Structures are given as C-alpha cells and as structure tokens.
Amino acid sequence: MLEQPNDLKVTSKLVRQIQEQVLMPFMIDEVEIYATVSIGVALSASGYANGDHALRDAATALSRAQLLGGARYEVFDLHQHAKATAQAGIEKEIRDAMGSREMAVYWQPVIALASGNVAGLEARLAWRHPRRGMLFAEQFIPNAEDTQLILPLWEYMLSEVCKQMSAWQSLPGFEHVGINVEIFGRSLFDADSILRFCERLLSSKPRSFSLALGIPEDVLAQKTESIDQMLAWLQTRKVRLILDSFGVSTGSLSTLRRAPIDMIRIHPSLIEEGDYGGPFIGAVVTLAHNLGISVIADRIGTDRALSIARRHSIDYAQGDLISAPLDAIAVTSLLRRQPLLVEKAAIQ
C-alpha cells in the first residue's frame, strides 16, 4: 500500500524502479541468478471501502500481467473486475456441470465420400447446459481458457472416450472405424501435455481401433525439439496425425512439408467460398494426394458444400448435413445401417 498521491504517473515510475531492481542479477552459491517480476496495481481513485478490496483488485491486475507475460505490470480497471467476476461464474458452472454429468462426449461420424460408410468418429466434448441447450467445446472453451479447468475438462473427456472405446470393442460394425480426438484449449498446446494424453488413450485403446489426433496448425508449426520428438513418438505408435483448420495460415504448406501428416482437415471457409476457392481447393487436394495425405472436409452443412467436396475428390467429410454429433447409443444404431448415404447432394 502506497501512501502517496493517487497518481498513475508517479505509481508507474515506482513500479518500473521495482522491476529494474529485481532484474539485477544476484549470486547464490557462486551461481548468477536472474529473476523477473509481474506487478498488479489498483488505484484508490476506484473508490475502495477497505484495503482488502484494493488488494483483491491488485491481484486481478497481477493475474492479467502474468497471463500476458514479459515481466510487465497492469493497472486494474472495472472491465477487468467484471471479467474476473464472469470468469469465477464460468468456473463454478463448469465444475458443477462435471459433477452433475451435464458434460458428456458425443461422437460425430466422418464418412468416406466414395462409399458413404462411416470411416471415423470424432469425439466432441458437449455440455448439456440447463438454460442454453447443447454446447460443444468450441462454444465454451474460449471462455474457460483463463480458468484452471482446461486440464480437468481434458481428463474428464479422455476418461469418457476410453470407457466408450472399451464398450464398443466387441460390437460388430466398429472393426474399421477410427477414433479421432481433437486437442482443445490453448493451455494444452505443448508437446508434453499432448504426449501425456496420447499415452493415456493408447493404454486404454482396444487393438481393433485406430487413433487419430487433431492438432492445430500453429502447434505443428513450432520448430522446437520437443515438438519434433512428439511427432516421432506418435509415428512409432501409429497414431495418425490430422492437421486441423488447414488453409487459413500462410504457413500451411511449410507445415505440411516438415511434419508427418496423415490427414488434413480443410477449414470450412474454403469450401464456403465455392467456385472462388475452387482452384485452391483443387490444388490442395492434388498436393495432399501426391504426398499420400488424405483430405477431410469439415463442418459440411449444405448440399452445395458436400457437392463441392465430392467434385474435388476430397476423401472424407463430416458436418451436420451428414450427421450431427450423436450419443453412444445412437452411434451404435447408426453403424448397424451402413452405408450412411446423403442422397440430396448429387455431383454437379
């Protein structure tokens, strides 16, 4: 607590002086040590009834400074307070949802366009929200990124996936179906976390199932030793690698060249561009096939999009037009009535 005029300029100068002092190296057992510090600031102009509230807001600002990184300082504002309050609400809702089984794994079929048969099932974490209805991971994970719940959510999902694979292994129709799991949550986008989760999946996976891992392009684009080791590890254990959201980054082609990719999942925006994006889609599919890589069209929601995917000889497709994500009982029923044909989307 500073007993001085409530002046941001004066406070900022003092904060920078503190950071400069901390940055100075010091010796411990003849070893030179370097340290950095992040600082959160709350100004009394915000109108505090007591010091505890000021410390609370300074802690909120500190959390943001640590999140942004770079040994910086952040000054609390009311927007941060509103966001912190909202985050606390989200965290409680998610914890309650996991405890009350509102969270579940649904399975979206991936079909081979040549035959209409289900070639794979993508595991998708779903939240059966009591007020907002069915929410899938991409709808609530971004709001949960700043909480401490990404890891528990992943653990919950993996547990459900492992249990369901074991339940399916003796049933007819699942012999040639691959299980796809997509990495979500930016806090898990590191090689160690991905390897840990893959080891868990592989230890529970029945031998009859193949496993494919969907990894965002920006993770695979990292040229680090740990990423290279992860890719080699996945190869030796025959875990197929899906490059997600292909085509939205300028580094897509270089990632395709350096990483041992088995499949690419084309970003839906390219399919939605229709004739405008046609030459690019055609070039991508040709290149992928020449490299021995299969192509998946994602989020197919219209007859036109499915027609475009077929016209360009894309191998696989998934999306609500083909099938919405299903619970395990519905998937079992679906695989008993193969092939899954989408009659309306004729090749044009």
C-alpha distance (Angstrom), angle and dihedral (degrees) to the residues before:
residue distance angle dihedral
M1 . . .
L2 3.80 . .
E3 3.79 120.7 .
Q4 3.76 97.9 -154.3
P5 3.80 138.4 97.6
N6 3.79 112.8 -55.8
D7 3.80 93.1 -110.0
L8 3.81 121.7 144.3
K9 3.80 91.9 -157.0
V10 3.81 92.5 55.6
T11 3.81 92.4 43.0
S12 3.81 92.5 48.9
K13 3.79 90.7 52.4
L14 3.81 91.0 52.2
V15 3.81 92.0 47.2
R16 3.81 91.2 52.5
Q17 3.80 90.1 49.9
I18 3.82 90.1 53.0
Q19 3.79 90.9 49.8
E20 3.81 92.0 48.8
Q21 3.80 90.9 52.2
V22 3.80 92.4 49.1
L23 3.81 90.9 49.2
M24 3.80 91.3 60.5
P25 3.84 109.7 104.0
F26 3.80 120.1 -115.6
M27 3.80 134.3 -169.3
I28 3.82 128.6 -114.1
D29 3.81 116.7 176.3
E30 3.80 89.9 -18.0
V31 3.80 91.3 -54.1
E32 3.79 118.1 121.5
I33 3.81 110.1 -129.1
Y34 3.80 127.6 -161.5
A35 3.80 123.9 -163.6
T36 3.78 138.1 178.4
V37 3.78 131.8 -158.5
S38 3.80 135.7 -150.3
I39 3.81 117.2 -153.2
G40 3.78 133.7 -161.4
V41 3.81 120.3 -155.7
A42 3.81 130.5 -162.2
L43 3.81 119.4 -175.2
S44 3.79 120.3 -146.2
A45 3.80 89.3 -133.1
S46 3.81 84.4 84.1
G47 3.81 86.5 74.6
Y48 3.80 112.0 -113.3
A49 3.80 125.2 -165.2
N50 3.80 91.1 -157.9
G51 3.77 143.0 -0.2
D52 3.80 94.5 -101.6
H53 3.80 90.6 66.9
A54 3.80 91.0 49.9
L55 3.82 90.9 51.0
R56 3.80 90.0 47.6
D57 3.80 91.5 55.4
A58 3.80 92.5 43.7
A59 3.82 87.4 54.1
T60 3.81 89.7 51.6
A61 3.80 89.7 52.3
L62 3.82 89.5 47.3
S63 3.81 91.2 53.8
R64 3.79 89.9 53.9
A65 3.82 91.5 47.9
Q66 3.81 90.3 52.2
L67 3.80 91.2 46.8
L68 3.81 92.2 52.7
G69 3.81 91.0 45.5
G70 3.77 129.6 -162.6
A71 3.83 98.3 107.5
R72 3.78 92.0 -79.7
Y73 3.79 136.4 151.8
E74 3.78 127.8 -126.8
V75 3.80 130.6 -161.7
F76 3.79 116.9 -138.5
D77 3.77 119.2 -116.6
L78 3.80 133.6 177.2
H79 3.80 91.5 -103.5
Q80 3.80 88.7 60.9
H81 3.79 90.3 50.0
A82 3.80 91.7 51.4
K83 3.80 90.3 47.6
A84 3.81 92.4 48.2
T85 3.81 90.5 50.1
A86 3.80 90.7 49.0
Q87 3.82 91.0 48.1
A88 3.79 90.4 52.7
G89 3.80 88.9 52.0
I90 3.81 92.3 49.0
E91 3.80 91.4 48.6
K92 3.81 92.3 52.2
E93 3.81 91.9 46.8
I94 3.81 92.4 51.5
R95 3.81 93.3 46.6
D96 3.80 89.9 50.1
A97 3.83 90.6 47.1
M98 3.81 92.5 54.2
G99 3.79 90.7 47.5
S100 3.81 94.9 48.8
R101 3.83 95.5 43.3
E102 3.79 93.6 -113.3
M103 3.82 85.4 132.2
A104 3.80 115.1 77.9
V105 3.80 140.7 159.1
Y106 3.79 116.0 -111.7
W107 3.79 124.5 -170.9
Q108 3.80 125.6 -135.0
P109 3.82 115.1 -159.3
V110 3.80 118.8 -126.1
I111 3.81 110.1 -155.7
A112 3.78 131.5 -156.8
L113 3.80 102.7 -122.1
A114 3.80 93.0 -148.4
S115 3.81 94.4 59.6
G116 3.79 108.1 14.3
N117 3.81 89.7 -126.2
V118 3.78 121.4 138.4
A119 3.81 105.5 -105.7
G120 3.78 98.3 173.6
L121 3.77 147.0 3.3
E122 3.78 120.9 -136.8
A123 3.79 114.0 -147.9
R124 3.81 110.6 -134.6
L125 3.77 125.6 -175.3
A126 3.80 110.4 -130.2
W127 3.78 132.7 -170.5
R128 3.79 115.7 -152.0
H129 3.78 92.5 -152.3
P130 3.82 113.6 -161.4
R131 3.82 93.2 -138.4
R132 3.82 107.0 21.4
G133 3.79 98.5 41.2
M134 3.80 124.7 -137.0
L135 3.81 113.3 -0.3
F136 3.80 124.2 -177.1
A137 3.79 124.7 -150.6
E138 3.80 95.8 -95.0
Q139 3.82 88.5 58.4
F140 3.80 98.1 54.7
I141 3.81 108.4 17.0
P142 3.86 94.0 77.8
N143 3.82 88.7 58.8
A144 3.79 90.9 47.4
E145 3.81 96.2 50.6
D146 3.80 94.0 96.6
T147 3.80 93.4 49.2
Q148 3.79 125.5 81.5
L149 3.80 92.0 -114.5
I150 3.80 105.4 90.7
L151 3.80 92.1 88.7
P152 3.85 94.8 46.9
L153 3.82 89.2 47.9
W154 3.78 90.5 52.6
E155 3.79 91.9 47.2
Y156 3.80 89.7 50.0
M157 3.81 92.5 49.8
L158 3.81 93.8 46.9
S159 3.79 91.3 50.2
E160 3.81 90.9 53.1
V161 3.83 92.8 45.6
C162 3.81 92.0 50.9
K163 3.80 92.7 48.7
Q164 3.80 92.3 49.3
M165 3.81 94.5 47.9
S166 3.80 88.8 54.1
A167 3.81 91.1 49.7
W168 3.82 92.2 50.7
Q169 3.79 99.6 44.9
S170 3.81 96.4 90.2
L171 3.82 96.9 41.8
P172 3.83 122.5 100.9
G173 3.80 116.5 -112.1
F174 3.80 96.6 39.1
E175 3.81 97.6 82.6
H176 3.80 96.2 100.3
V177 3.80 101.2 25.7
G178 3.80 117.6 115.8
I179 3.79 123.2 -146.2
N180 3.81 115.1 -133.3
V181 3.80 121.1 -162.2
E182 3.80 120.7 -174.2
I183 3.79 122.3 -151.6
F184 3.82 111.6 -124.0
G185 3.79 132.3 -180.0
R186 3.79 119.8 54.6
S187 3.80 91.6 -127.4
L188 3.82 87.9 68.2
F189 3.80 94.8 51.3
D190 3.78 95.9 110.6
A191 3.79 131.6 100.2
D192 3.82 96.8 -116.7
S193 3.81 93.9 53.9
I194 3.80 92.9 45.9
L195 3.82 92.2 49.6
R196 3.80 91.9 48.2
F197 3.79 91.9 53.4
C198 3.81 93.0 44.9
E199 3.80 91.2 52.6
R200 3.79 88.9 53.3
L201 3.81 92.4 49.7
L202 3.80 94.0 46.0
S203 3.80 93.0 48.9
S204 3.83 89.8 57.0
K205 3.81 100.0 34.2
P206 3.81 116.1 110.4
R207 3.80 111.9 -124.5
S208 3.81 91.8 -116.9
F209 3.82 92.8 64.9
S210 3.77 126.2 79.0
L211 3.79 117.8 -147.4
A212 3.80 127.4 -141.9
L213 3.79 124.9 -174.0
G214 3.80 121.6 -152.1
I215 3.80 110.5 -147.8
P216 3.83 125.3 -178.9
E217 3.76 116.2 -110.2
D218 3.81 94.1 -120.5
V219 3.81 90.2 60.0
L220 3.80 93.9 51.8
A221 3.80 90.7 44.7
Q222 3.81 90.5 65.5
K223 3.80 107.7 105.2
T224 3.78 97.6 -149.8
E225 3.77 132.2 134.1
S226 3.82 92.1 -121.1
I227 3.82 92.1 54.3
D228 3.82 90.9 48.8
Q229 3.81 90.6 49.5
M230 3.80 90.3 49.0
L231 3.81 91.7 52.1
A232 3.81 91.5 49.3
W233 3.81 90.8 48.7
L234 3.81 91.8 51.5
Q235 3.81 90.8 49.3
T236 3.80 94.2 52.9
R237 3.81 90.4 51.6
K238 3.80 93.2 47.2
V239 3.79 94.6 -118.3
R240 3.79 105.7 156.9
L241 3.78 116.4 -131.9
I242 3.81 123.0 -136.8
L243 3.80 117.5 -163.8
D244 3.81 103.7 -144.6
S245 3.82 128.2 -144.3
F246 3.79 92.8 8.5
G247 3.78 116.7 -168.9
V248 3.81 102.6 31.4
S249 3.80 95.6 91.4
T250 3.79 130.4 64.5
G251 3.80 87.6 -133.7
S252 3.81 95.3 60.0
L253 3.80 96.2 105.4
S254 3.80 95.5 45.2
T255 3.82 89.9 50.6
L256 3.79 89.2 50.7
R257 3.79 89.8 53.0
R258 3.80 99.4 48.3
A259 3.82 103.9 36.4
P260 3.84 126.0 67.7
I261 3.81 94.7 -115.6
D262 3.81 120.5 179.6
M263 3.80 98.1 -178.6
I264 3.78 139.0 10.2
R265 3.78 123.3 -149.8
I266 3.80 108.1 -147.7
H267 3.78 114.0 -136.5
P268 3.83 109.4 -109.1
S269 3.81 92.3 -126.2
L270 3.82 89.2 71.2
I271 3.79 92.0 54.6
E272 3.80 90.9 45.1
E273 3.81 90.1 56.9
G274 3.80 87.3 69.3
D275 3.79 114.7 -177.7
Y276 3.81 91.5 4.6
G277 3.79 92.0 59.8
G278 3.80 94.5 35.2
P279 3.82 98.8 100.3
F280 3.81 91.2 49.1
I281 3.81 92.8 48.0
G282 3.79 90.3 48.5
A283 3.80 91.7 50.3
V284 3.82 92.1 47.9
V285 3.81 93.0 49.5
T286 3.81 92.3 47.3
L287 3.81 92.1 48.9
A288 3.80 92.4 46.5
H289 3.79 93.2 49.2
N290 3.80 91.2 47.9
L291 3.81 87.5 55.1
G292 3.80 92.4 47.9
I293 3.81 92.4 -108.5
S294 3.81 123.0 139.5
V295 3.81 121.4 -136.7
I296 3.81 127.8 -136.9
A297 3.81 124.0 -163.8
D298 3.80 107.9 -145.5
R299 3.82 131.7 -150.2
I300 3.80 96.0 8.9
G301 3.78 103.6 -174.4
T302 3.82 105.9 157.1
D303 3.80 138.4 49.9
R304 3.80 88.6 -119.7
A305 3.81 93.0 55.5
L306 3.80 91.5 49.6
S307 3.80 90.5 48.0
I308 3.82 90.5 52.3
A309 3.81 90.7 50.0
R310 3.80 91.3 52.1
R311 3.78 93.5 44.1
H312 3.80 90.7 57.0
S313 3.83 93.6 47.1
I314 3.80 94.1 -114.1
D315 3.80 107.9 175.7
Y316 3.80 104.0 -141.9
A317 3.78 139.1 16.8
Q318 3.78 138.8 -168.5
G319 3.78 133.5 179.3
D320 3.77 143.9 106.5
L321 3.83 93.4 -70.9
I322 3.80 88.5 62.6
S323 3.78 97.5 35.2
A324 3.77 136.6 -34.4
P325 3.81 115.8 -127.4
L326 3.81 108.3 -73.9
D327 3.76 136.4 -156.3
A328 3.81 118.2 -112.5
I329 3.82 94.7 -96.5
A330 3.81 92.2 53.2
V331 3.83 91.2 47.6
T332 3.81 91.0 53.7
S333 3.81 90.0 52.0
L334 3.81 91.8 45.9
L335 3.79 94.5 54.7
R336 3.78 90.6 53.9
R337 3.81 91.0 63.5
Q338 3.79 102.3 50.2
P339 2.96 137.1 -167.4
L340 3.80 101.9 58.6
L341 3.80 101.0 -148.8
V342 3.79 125.5 -170.8
E343 3.78 100.6 -154.7
K344 3.81 100.6 -175.7
A345 3.78 98.4 61.0
A346 3.78 103.2 78.3
I347 3.78 119.3 176.1
Q348 3.77 108.0 -97.5
